[in-house]
């Protein structure tokens, strides 16, 4: 992660259809501890790979800074 940040990384994917709740919380903790913004996966590869159906990605956990929070409206 330090190399990622050193190369300019600003955000990590915290929540995806393939992460368990434990994994999501782990990535949330990392994003908070390392000062990274968070994103969520919205892609879908197959019913056997994802825990949720297409278009039903889980939300970011409360207290997580979404990557899009600083975006200005068009």
N, C-alpha and C positions, 0 to 999 in steps of 0.2 A: 504494500500500500504506500509506503514511503517513496518508493521509486515512481509509482503512478502519480502521486502528488508532485514530486520533483519534476516530472515531465509535463506538468500543467493540468493534471486531472482535477476536476472540480466537483464531480458527482459520482455516486455509485447507485446501481440498481438495488433497491432495498426490498421491494415486494414484486414477486412474479407468480404466475400460475403454477410454477414447479417448486417454489419454496414452501417448506413447512412453516408453521408459526414460529417455531424455535429458530429456524434460519432467518426469517424475516426480522425477528427481534435482534439476532446477532448482527445483521447488517445495519439495522437501525442504530445499535450501540456504536458500531464502527463509524457510521456517518457523523454521529454527534461528537464522539471522542476526537475524531480527526478533522472536524470542521468542514465536512463535505456535504454538499446538497444531495438530495435523494430523488431517484426516479422510480417508476414502477413499470414492469414489463407488461406490454399489452399484446405481445405476439403469441401465437398458438401454433404448435408444431404437430401435435397428434393427441388423441384422447388418452393414450397410454403414457404420455410424457407430462401432461399438464393436470393439475388438480382441479382446474376450473375450465369451463367451456370458453370458446372464443368470444371475445368482447366482455368477459366477466372477470378481468384481473382484479385481485384484491386491492383495496385502497392502501395508501401509506398509513402506518400507525400514527396515532396522535403524538405530537411532539417532534415530528420529523419535518425538516425544512425541505419542501418540494423544490425541485430545480426550477420550475416555472413560476415560483412566487415573485421573482424579480422582473418578470417579463412585462413589458408595457403593452397595453391594448393597442391593436392596429387602428 
